[in-house]
């Protein structure tokens, strides 16, 4: 048995390019077993290295691929105006911020961006974080702790789940978009906890569907609970002016905390929280990922400022994105009724990680880049292709995607029989 394990470890070392087992401390031997398990379960990830800019067509190993997997929904990541703004900021302010905001890293572009975000989200104030992940974890851990309860949707983003767990508060989950079950949890906890906080994605990043926010607002108000939404994927996509799900649902002033990201439609980097002035002042003093992290580079802020201005000046970007969503929906309807396009995120649920990986590789061989999304990102048995659309995709690009999916058999019943209902509903816990 020991000999078999030694042979296995040597094989894994060779497979992962580790020349000698001496390169790994003996206490870390367990990683070899973990890597083997991941490989056996078709869960090993590999980079696809882009050799140029983000766009509907990308270069990998000197070959062009049609990309349907980026969060660059409006195509702004490589927009000339955004690049010029970032370059100008580097020339004026340099690259790094040099310190945290509360030491010497607070620069004029940070404050300008916070003012623009608050205006864009129709709130009193906003606070920047280096990433959206840090915004969620920092905010949740600042607001709730032991003696409180935080309640979230089953399909919330990992950053929300991690923030809930790290906060120390009692953490409960309700079935996906099930407001009745959410109310049951709130009713049960109404007199047991000091604070109650409900948190949900507004647009779910792996499923592409939206939260029933009007109903969630009503039930949180009924039970005097704080409501926080992660608007990262909805910002720049939903609402008449791209301001996100609060604009889409006409819920201005009814959601306590709006988290968002600059790394999706905005085409930049960083996260933010928008809300009341008192909330933002509180987070400045209590959100550890804000306090103990070097501030965003000023050039990143300049890029985000330029993108926000562009979105508000040129509504054709959002219209083009929704034209593409509508066109993809109409084309899909010719072949299947199990794949639904409600947003730029369109999941094709395959089932096993092995099958999803196989279909992804077939697409890659046909010149289309859509990596397989597998556990732990999605539940076991719900591996998928996550198609994401951009405003810069052409109808010819979408036609090629549809035709290739058809040619490799993705629309056959055996490949698309799985639906969201199979994994999204669960007992409360």
Secondary structure, DSSP 8 states (H G I E B T S, - for coil): -HHHHHHHHHHHHHHTT---GGGS-GGGTHHHHHHHHHHHTT-------BSS--SSEEEETTEEEEE---S-TTSGGG-HHHHHHHHHHHHHH-S---SBIIIII--HHHHHHHHHHHHHHTSSEEEEESSHHHHHHHHHHHH--TT-EEEEETT--HHHHHHHHHH-SEEEEE-TT-HHHHHHHHHHHTTT-S-EEEEEESB-TTT--B--HHHHHHHHHHTT-EEEEE-TTTTTTSSTTS--HHHHTT-TT--SEEEEESSSTT-S--EEEEE-HHHHHHHHHH-HHHHTSB---HHHHHHHHHHHHHHHH-THHHHHHHHHHHHHHHHHTTT-SS---SSSEEEEEEESHHHHHHHHHHHHHTTEE--EE-TTSS-TT-EEEEEE--TT--HHHHHHHHHHHHHTTTTSHHHH---THHHH-----
